Amino acid sequence: MSLVAFRRLALRLAVGAAVALFSVAASAADAGSTVDTVAKQVIDIIKTKTGADRQAAIRQIMQANFDLPYMGQAALGTHWNQATEAQRTRFLAAVETAEARAYSERFGQYSGQTLSVGKVTARANGVSVVDSRLNQTTGQPIKLEWELRDRGQGLRITDVKVEGVSLLMTRRSDFNSYIQSNGGTVEPLIKELEARAAR
Amino acid sequence: MLESVAVTMMRKARHSLVAMTAAAALLGGCATGDTGAAEVWDPIETPNRFMFSINRVVDIIALRPVAVIYRDWVPEPAQKSVRNLLDNLGEPVTAINEVVQGEPHRAATTMARFLVNSTIGVAGLFDVATKLGLERTKEDMGKTIGLYAGVEPENGGFYLMLPAIGPSNARDGTGLMIDYLVDPFRILTFNLAIDWTAYQAARYGMNVIDYRSRTIFALDDLEKNSVDYYAALRSAYTQNRAELIRQRREKTDTKAELERRDNLALVR
């Protein structure tokens, strides 16, 4: 191989690598900034709103940034396939209410927490994992990991792991066990979730 | 006297090594091809749920109220000192585990912490060592077994609901027992033939109250937002322990962790 041809090849490889790196970095940066924006918005809501206002605002943020249908489907596991279209819609609505309420109550009063976003890992299957730390005014920071997927609506959050505990996996375990001890159908679970949402 | 203590400790350590290897072998034998996404293995669910309901009654009428009072009424510095004292008493067990985990440097740091805090830190009431840059680590035999078991850390053998202590599994239950057996403070009182039962009881009791007071928020949240509290706690406990073990396995397992995430048997 002549020196010129070799140089050309090397140049092409370098350009190719740079392009590949850049595109990975771009999607990684997106995932990181999505998490960062969501955290800032949530902190802002907790500072300024309470009660029903807060719940509605949190719900809006979840609808805009979380892939709720995916999360619901994953939480239901194999039972999703057995559910009718109407059951799925009711289930997703009830879960959304439950999650929005859980989040708005969970935070309580704002006491100076901040979220610092760390490493972002882009996976080959389109999942981005964002590491972050929730810094508290007292005590150790809490380790939070976010999973983001792009299923045609842009990057959406599909799971949050708190100190290694995936909220989605825990929910899934919870729901599946409830279904199994209540006749193996989704109807009792949906009824229970709806009853809780109405409370 | 000291020599005999050392010999006893070594003998105990050797025994525990054998037991640990046996436990690891036992654990390695069960549930292959586990991606960690499957449900937690719980073959004795009925007795476990029974124990869980007893634990909850005790928790509601006794433990939780005490923990709430402890958290809200005892001044913060006092709570911190109690925490430091209990942590300091636990350092030798952590050091032993770090040796078994093949981390002599961390074990040395832990022992240095123990010596500094026991003397300058007034019997462990003040954590002077952290201010001197000796970082605190906490290890237990459950994590040590998990490190060597060679299975997904989500697989800790069968799930086990222990009385008073709460969620555990074959791995962590075995670990708890070994930790108790190798604890130099327990061995010391035994060998010196001093009746320290009251002190020991106070120590374990305080550990339980302190631990409960720090988990009030998380457990209340989990209970309120789950339809089957037992199952939700089982999942959360297993995941949390797996995360701790994965951190010990360090970089070598980063790939495995990412593959596990890809393999999650979620509906796609």
Interface residues (C-beta under 8 A of the other chain):
Chain A: Q73 A74 L76 G77 T78 W80 N81 A98 A102 R106 T121 R123 N125 V127 V129 E147 E163 G164 V165 S166 L168 M169 T170 R171 R172 S173 D174 F175 N176 S177 Y178 S181 L189 E192 L193
Chain B: A37 E39 V40 D221 L222 K224 N225 S226 V227 D228 Y230 A231 A232 R234 S235 A236 Q239 N240 A242 E243 L244 R246 L258 R261 D262 L266 V267
